[in-house]
Amino acid sequence: MLATLKDGCWKPGIKFLDPACGTGNFLVPVIEKKIEAGLSVKEAIKTTYGVDIMEDNVIECRHRINKLTNYAHTDLVDEQITHGNFLNNE
């Protein structure tokens, strides 16, 4: 799916949101691609958002992102990847 996106998607400041992020099967490669495109780890995380209704999925997604980024910005990952139901604003 990421291969279908244009190169401009990886510029600084471009944001990604996955409203049903699960365990990070989309977000982890997004962050990888951002870093490969030259963004710092912090900028890559700062412009990537995820929400999931299942708390265990959120925990796993955060873990996978933290592992990818060598646990460089765990507090930021916790802010960007959240537990909730965005449809019900919970």
C-alpha positions, 0 to 999 in steps of 0.5 A: 500500500505504501508503494502506491504513495507519491514521494512527496508523502515523505517530506517533513511535516506530512502527517499520517493518521491510522484511525484503527492502527492495530499493532502497527502493521501500517504505522511501523513501515510508515515511520521506517519510510520517513526515516529512510527519506531523511527525517529524524526519528523524532520528526518521523514519530511526531508526524505519525498518529495512531488510535485503536479501540483495543488497548492491547493493540496500542501497547503492541504498536507502541512497543514495535515503534519504540523497538524500531527507533531504539526507544529514543522517544518513548514519551512521544510515542505514547502521545502519538499512539493512543487508546480510544474510539475516535468515532465516539470521541472516547 
